[in-house]
Amino acid sequence: MKKKSFVILFVLIMLFTFSIGSLVNAANEDELRFVFVPKCVHPWYDMVKEGANECADFLTNATGQKVVIDWVAPKKADVTLHAQTIERAIATKPDGIAVAILDANANKQQLKESMERGIPTVVYDSVVPEGVEVTSAIGSDFTQDGRDRGELIAEMIDYKGKVALLIGCPTAPNHQMRIEGTKEVFAKYPDIEIVAEAVDNDSIDQAQKVASQIIAAHPDIDAMLGCNAAGPIGIGIAIKEADKIGDILYLGESPLPQMVKQVEDGICAGTLVQRVNEVGWWSTMTLWLACEDKVVPEVIDTGTFMVYPDDIPGYEDKL
């Protein structure tokens, strides 16, 4: 892909510009191990993992020093389980750690502990909790993403009607920010009424269940919105089961194949696509740069863009 090819070329130039000496020494050092802790087992995170592994292979080939990704995913989005997974990851003394924040309060001390131990620490698919300094944060402007989709839905329903929100994992900062952005938009339009909110815990099955319940309780609902990769897929399944395709509008929030297929089939109006692969790629690169004692950007926004049915052929070229 053109964008990724450009990025790789840029990084190659960067590597050979300021790290010739370190590259020679790296071949004689032990491998670098970076631990990634996502919120849970999830196909969206599989795409992050793919990008992380791509960057690890790239760095291994470019430097001669083996870089490996140790992927440790909690089975479900559970705050206690997630915190325990991070604690165990820190205890293994990795060369770097990348964490998707599930609960800012629960994870704050762990991020501090990791940095205090001298472990480069990256936050991805989230924002850095207040009062914490980490190596870098990789993601997008989550509040703006919520605003953008809120405005699109508002326009689609002619700025009036009943809407419902699936609020993801209530403790997840990025989910909260997207919902806040969407509510900020809806608050501007007095004829838009939020009639229901439900937790889906970033699970397609749970999203389908609660979306079906909302449709049953509000058969005249005009639109629904999720705030993560799983929620909109579950909404689409529920809408199809209720024979409400075209009657209930919604937008997706990922490039997952199920989501793109719903857009292609006309079930979903469109999906906000994140460059998920690059989240993993840049998380790995920033950890490597930190290990080399190089300056690392505090925030890297990998960007998002909308995909509508007509955009599907060739949309992957933008990823």
N, C-alpha and C positions, 0 to 999 in steps of 0.2 A: 504494500500500500504506500502511496506517495508520501503521506504524512510521516508514517513510521520510518520509511527509508530515509527521509530528510533528517529525522531525529537521530537515527543510528549514525548517519554520516557526521552530524554535528558532534555527537558524543565521541566518535572515533577521533575526530580532530582534537577535541578537548583532551582526551586521554593522552594522545601523543604530544600535545602541546605542553601540558604542565606536569605529567606524571612519568616521564621516561625513566627516571631513577627508581621510582617506586615500583614500576612494572618489572624491572629487572630483579629487584629484591623480592617481589611478590612470589615469583616462581619457587623460591626456596622456603616460603613460609607454609604453615598449615593452612588447610582450607578455611574459608570464611563461611559461617553458618548463620543464616538469618531466619528467625522464627516469625511466622505470620499467624496471628490469632484473629479470625473473623468473628462476627457476631454468632454465627451458627453454620451448620451444614446447609448449603444453599447453592443452586445453580449459578446465581449471580457471582458468588465468590469463587466458583470454579473458573470463571473468566478472569477474575483477579489473579488467581493462582497461575493460570496459563501465562499471563503477562509477566508475573514475577519469575517464572521459570525461563521464559524467553530472555529476560534481562540477565539472569544468572548464567545462562549458556553464553550469551554475548560477552559478558565480562570474563568468563572463564577462558574463552577463545582469544579475547583481546589482551588479557594480562598474563595468562599462563598460570594464574592462581585459581584453584577450583572454588567456585561460589555455589553453595547449595541452599535450597529453600526447604525449611522444615515447616510443613503446614499442619497446624494443630487446631482443629475445628470442633467446638462444642456441638453436641448433637442437636440442641435446640437453643432458641434465644431465651436463656434463663440467666438472670443476673448473677446468682450464686455460682452456677456452673461456669459461666464465662469468667468470673473473677478468679476462680480456682485454676482455670486453664492458664490464665495470665501468670499467676503466681508460680505455677509449675514451669512455665516457659522461662521466667526470670531465673529460677533456681538452676536451670541447666547451663547458665552462663553463656548465652549465645553471643555472637559478635554483633548482633543487631536484632531488634524486635520491632515488628509492625503490628499495631493493634487497631481493630475497628471498635470504637467505643459503643458499648451497649448501655451503660449507665455512668454518667459523668461522675457522680458522687462515689460510686463503687470503684471506679477505675482510676480516680485521681491519684490516690496514694500509691497505687501500683506503678503508674507512669513516673511519679517522683522517685520511687525506689529504683526503678530501672535506670533512670538517668544518674542517680547518686552512685550507682554501682559502676558507672562508666560505660553503660551499654547504650549505643546510639538507638534512639527510640522514635519511631515514626507513627503518627496517627493517620489512618486512611479511612475513607468512607465516613468521615465525621469531622467535627471541629475539636480543637484542643480545649479541654476543660479550663475554666477560669482559674488563674493562679498556678498554672502548670507550664513549665517550659520543656519543650521536646525538640528533637532534631528538625523535624519538618512535619507538615500536614498535607496530605494529598487528597483531592476530591473536587468538589464544585461548590458554587454558591447555592446552598440548599434552600435558603429563604427565597432567593430570586427564582429558583426552579419552581417553588410553590406558587409564587406570584404569577409566573408566566403561564402555568397550566390553569390557574384560577381565572386569569383573563381570557384564555382561550375558551374554557367552558362557559364563562359568563356570556361571551359573544355568541357561542353556539346555541344557547337557550334564550337569546334575545334579552339578556339581562333581567330575566324574571323566571321564577319557578322554584321547585323544591329540589334540594340537593342533599346528598349524604356523603360523609367522609369516613374512610377507613384509616385509622390513625397509627397503624403499624405497631411498633414496640413503644409504649408510652414513655419509656426511659431513654430511648435512643435519641441523641441530640439532633441528628440529621432528619429523622422522621418528624420530630417536634418542630423543627425549623420550616420544613416544607408545609406542614399543616398551618403553622402561624402565617406563612406567606400567603397561602390560599385564603385563609379566613380574613386576612387584611384586605384582600381584593373583594371578597364577597360583601364585606362590611360597607363598601362604597355604594353598593346597589341595594336599596331598600326592598326591592321586589324579589330578591333572592333570599330564600329561607333555608337554613340548615336544619333538616328535620330529624337527622339521626347521625350519631357517631359510634363507631365500634372498633374494638381492638382486633387486629388480625395476627399480631406477633410475627409478621413477615413469613406467614405460612399460606400457601395457595389453598390448602384444604380449609383452614380456618377462615380465610377471606371468602371463599365460596359459601361457607356455612352462614357467616354473619350477613353477607350481601343478600343471600336468599331470604333471610329473616327480615331484613330491611325492606326488600321488595314486597314481601307478603304483608308487612305492616303498613307500607306506603305504596300501594299499587299505582298511584298517580305520580310517582317520583319522576323527575325530569333528567337528573344527572347524578353520577357518583364519581368519587375520586379516591384513589389510594395514594400512599406516600412512599412506597417502596417497590421493589421488583415483583414481589409476590402478590400484593393486594390487587392490582388491576387485573392480573390473570384470573384470580378467583372471582372478581366482579364479572368478567366476561363470561366465565362458565355459568355463573348464576343467571345472568341476563339471557343467555342462550336457552338454559333449562326452563326459564319462565316465559319463553317465547316473546321476549321484549326487545329483540334486536331492532334498532332504529328508534324505539320509543324511549329508551334510557341511554343517554350519551355518557361516555366516559373516555378518559385518556390514560395511556399506559405510562410506564416510568422505567423502561429498560429495553435493551436489545435482545432479550432472551428469545429463543426461537418460538416458544408458545405465544409470547406477546406479539411478535412480528406477524405470526400467522393469524392472530385475531384481527390485526389491522388489515392484512391482505384479504381476509374473508369478509371485511365490512362489519365485523362485530364491534370493533373499536375504531374511534375516529382518528386516532394517531397516537404515537408514543414518543415520549421524551427520552432520547437515547444518550446514555453516558458513554464515554470512551473507557469502558471498564478495563480492557486489557492494559491501557496505559496507567491506570491506577496501580496495578501490580508492578508494571515495568518501572515507573518512577519511584515507587516505594523502595524497590530493590536498589535502584541507582543512587538514591539519596543515602541509603544506609552504607553503600560502598564508599561514596564520597566522604561520609563522616569517618569511616574507618581509615581513610587516607588523609584525614585531618584537613580536608578542603572545605571551603565555604559552601554551605548548603542553603538553598532558598527556604525561607520560613514557611511559605505556602506555595503549592503548585496546583493550579486549577486546570484539570484535564479537559474541561469543557463539556457542553451538552448541545444537542440540536434535536429538532422535531422531525419525525418521520411520519408522513401520511401515505395512504395507499399508493399514490402515484410515484412516491419517492423510493419505494422498496427496491426496484431494480437498480442495483449499483450503490445503494446507501452504505454498504459496508466499506466502500472506498473512503468514506469520511472517518472511519473508526481509527 
